[in-house]
Amino acid sequence: MSKLAERIGKAKAEGRAALIAYVPVGYPTVDDSIAAMTAAVESGADVVEVGVPYSDPGMDGPVIQQAVDVAVRAGVGMADVLRAVAAVAEAGAVPVVMSYWNPIERYGVERFATELAAAGGAGAITPDLIPEEAGEWIAAAERADLDRVFLVAPSSTDARLRSTTAACRGFVYAASTMGVTGTRATVGDAAEALVARTREAAPGLAVCVGLGVSDGAQAAEVAAFADGVIVGSAYVRELLEGRGADGVRALTADLAEGVRA
């Protein structure tokens, strides 16, 4: 069974949205990033997106790019990512890798799938890979019983929503604003409209929203219409500003309260 769908379904049964935290591996060090992931789990995160450092993170905003650049320069690789995956699983959350396609392809698709499953990972989110070009990954994920998460956006046509959600397992990632990632001051109507359209395309699939949520109040707004709330830049900012695991704990507690509101 899909580990992601199971955990998101458990949150839904509790009358709330799931909290999904993104932390890139390797900032400021591999051990520090793993400590941050563990702190998020201990403070209420249901799922952790374990970020793979990449030299050209074109879809990420400046906050994430700054942290990832440090990790890339330090030589952080897939072995470090898999160690982080195992740590998140041991801490009690569901780990899912977030990676651009090139690092997975370079590592070896079959090898990645096999080792990810062995480490306790649920699957992978591949933001720059579309289902039509994902045949090798889909096949490897099927063999390893892994979830695969693709993205939809406000610009997605109804046909694109149907084809993308049909290829997903676990949840579909609704990137509800156009452009790069980053925290935002307000939650717009586009997110709710995208979730509604996506649910029409795939009624049984969880829809999780990545929007730029930065605090519990915004998390509560998104949780009112989405199955999961994805938070990335706000976590990375805690690390960039030197608050480390303690900052992650405080942020997660606020966000966890928000998704339960």
C-alpha positions in Angstrom: 0.0 0.0 0.0 1.1 3.6 -0.6 2.9 4.9 2.5 2.0 8.4 1.6 -1.6 7.8 1.0 -1.8 5.8 4.3 -0.3 8.6 6.4 -2.3 11.4 4.7 -5.4 9.2 5.1 -4.6 8.8 8.8 -4.5 12.6 9.2 -7.8 13.0 7.4 -9.4 10.5 9.8 -8.2 12.7 12.6 -10.1 15.6 10.9 -7.0 17.6 9.7 -4.6 18.0 6.9 -1.2 16.4 6.9 1.9 18.5 7.5 4.7 17.9 5.0 8.1 19.5 5.7 10.8 20.0 3.1 14.4 20.1 4.3 17.4 19.8 1.8 20.1 17.4 2.8 23.5 19.0 3.6 22.8 22.5 5.1 24.6 23.5 7.0 26.0 20.0 7.2 24.5 16.6 6.5 24.2 15.8 10.3 22.6 19.2 11.0 20.0 18.7 8.2 19.1 15.3 9.5 18.8 16.8 13.0 16.4 19.4 11.6 14.3 16.7 9.9 14.1 14.7 13.1 13.1 17.8 15.0 10.3 18.4 12.5 9.0 14.8 13.0 9.2 15.1 16.8 7.2 18.3 16.6 4.3 17.1 14.4 5.4 16.7 10.8 3.7 13.7 9.1 5.8 13.5 6.1 9.3 14.9 5.4 10.4 15.8 1.9 14.1 14.9 1.9 15.7 17.3 -0.6 18.4 16.2 -3.0 21.0 19.0 -3.6 21.3 20.0 -7.2 23.5 22.5 -9.0 20.7 24.0 -11.1 17.6 24.2 -8.9 15.7 26.3 -11.4 12.2 26.0 -9.8 13.5 26.9 -6.3 13.5 30.4 -4.8 16.6 32.2 -3.4 16.2 30.8 0.1 16.4 27.2 -0.9 19.0 27.9 -3.6 21.3 29.4 -1.0 21.2 26.3 1.2 21.4 23.9 -1.6 24.4 25.6 -3.1 26.3 25.0 0.1 25.4 21.4 0.1 26.4 20.9 -3.6 29.8 22.6 -2.9 30.3 20.3 0.0 29.8 17.3 -2.2 26.6 16.0 -0.7 25.3 13.1 -2.7 22.7 10.4 -2.9 24.3 8.3 -0.1 23.8 11.2 2.3 20.2 11.5 1.0 19.5 7.8 1.7 20.9 8.2 5.2 18.6 11.0 5.8 15.6 9.0 4.5 16.5 6.2 7.0 16.7 8.7 9.8 13.3 10.2 9.1 11.7 6.7 8.8 13.3 5.7 12.2 11.9 8.9 13.7 8.4 7.9 12.8 7.4 10.0 9.8 7.1 9.1 6.1 10.1 10.1 4.1 9.7 11.0 0.4 12.6 12.2 -1.7 12.3 15.5 -3.5 14.6 15.6 -6.5 15.2 17.0 -9.9 15.4 14.2 -12.4 19.1 14.6 -13.4 20.6 13.4 -10.0 18.3 10.3 -10.1 19.2 9.5 -13.7 22.9 9.9 -13.0 22.7 7.7 -9.9 20.8 5.0 -11.8 17.0 4.8 -11.8 16.8 1.2 -10.8 19.5 1.5 -8.2 17.8 4.6 -6.8 14.5 2.9 -6.5 15.9 -0.2 -4.9 18.0 1.6 -2.4 15.3 4.1 -1.5 12.9 1.3 -0.7 15.5 -0.4 1.4 16.1 2.8 3.4 12.4 3.0 4.2 11.5 5.8 1.7 7.9 6.1 0.4 8.8 7.3 -3.0 9.9 10.5 -4.8 8.6 13.8 -5.9 10.1 14.8 -9.3 9.2 18.4 -10.0 10.8 18.7 -13.5 9.7 15.3 -14.8 6.4 15.0 -16.6 4.6 11.6 -16.8 5.1 11.3 -20.5 8.8 11.2 -20.0 8.8 9.2 -16.8 8.4 5.6 -18.1 11.7 4.4 -16.7 11.0 5.9 -13.3 7.3 4.7 -13.2 8.4 1.1 -14.0 11.2 1.1 -11.4 8.9 2.6 -8.8 6.3 -0.1 -9.5 8.9 -2.8 -9.0 10.0 -1.3 -5.7 6.5 -0.5 -4.5 7.3 3.2 -4.3 5.0 6.2 -4.6 5.6 8.7 -7.4 4.4 12.3 -7.1 4.1 14.6 -10.1 3.1 18.3 -10.1 0.1 20.2 -11.4 -0.2 24.0 -11.6 -2.9 26.7 -12.2 -1.9 26.6 -15.9 -2.6 22.9 -16.2 -5.4 22.1 -18.6 -8.1 19.6 -17.6 -6.5 17.0 -19.9 -3.1 17.6 -18.2 -4.7 17.3 -14.8 -6.1 13.9 -15.8 -2.9 12.6 -17.3 -0.8 13.8 -14.4 -3.0 12.5 -11.6 -3.3 9.1 -13.4 0.5 8.7 -13.1 0.6 9.7 -9.5 0.6 7.4 -6.5 0.6 8.7 -2.9 -0.6 12.2 -3.7 -0.4 14.9 -6.4 1.6 18.0 -5.7 -0.4 21.2 -6.4 2.1 23.9 -7.1 -0.5 26.6 -6.6 1.4 29.7 -7.7 3.3 30.2 -10.9 7.1 30.7 -10.7 9.7 29.8 -8.2 9.1 28.6 -4.6 9.2 30.9 -1.6 7.1 32.1 1.3 4.3 34.5 0.6 2.3 37.0 2.7 -1.2 35.8 1.7 -3.0 32.7 0.4 -4.7 33.4 -2.9 -7.8 31.9 -4.4 -5.8 30.1 -7.1 -4.8 27.3 -4.6 -8.3 26.4 -3.7 -9.5 26.5 -7.3 -6.6 24.2 -8.4 -7.4 21.7 -5.6 -11.0 21.6 -6.7 -10.1 21.0 -10.3 -7.6 18.4 -9.4 -10.1 16.5 -7.3 -12.5 16.5 -10.2 -9.8 14.9 -12.3 -8.9 12.3 -9.7 -11.5 12.0 -6.9 -9.6 9.3 -4.9 -6.2 10.9 -4.9 -4.9 13.2 -2.1 -4.0 16.7 -3.2 -1.3 18.5 -1.2 -0.5 22.1 -1.7 2.9 23.8 -2.0 2.2 27.5 -1.8 4.8 29.4 0.3 3.2 28.8 3.7 5.2 30.3 6.4 3.2 30.1 9.6 0.3 28.4 11.4 -2.3 30.9 10.3 -1.5 30.3 6.6 -1.3 26.5 7.2 -4.8 26.6 8.6 -6.1 28.5 5.5 -4.6 25.8 3.2 -5.7 23.0 5.4 -9.3 24.1 5.1 -9.3 22.8 1.4 -6.2 20.6 0.9 -5.3 17.1 2.1 -1.8 18.2 2.9 0.1 21.4 3.5 3.7 21.5 2.2 6.2 23.9 3.8 9.7 24.4 2.4 11.3 27.8 2.4 10.1 28.6 5.9 12.0 25.6 7.2 15.1 26.5 5.2 15.0 30.0 6.5 15.2 28.7 10.1 18.5 27.0 9.2 19.9 29.9 7.2 19.3 32.2 10.1 21.1 29.9 12.5 18.2 28.7 14.6 18.8 25.1 13.7 16.7 22.3 15.2 15.2 24.5 17.9 13.9 26.9 15.2 12.5 23.9 13.3 10.7 22.6 16.4 9.1 26.0 17.0 8.0 26.4 13.4 6.6 22.9 13.2 4.7 23.3 16.4 3.0 26.4 15.0 2.3 24.7 11.6 1.0 21.6 13.3 -1.4 23.7 15.3 -2.5 25.4 12.1 -3.3 22.2 10.2 -5.4 21.0 13.2 -7.3 24.3 13.2 
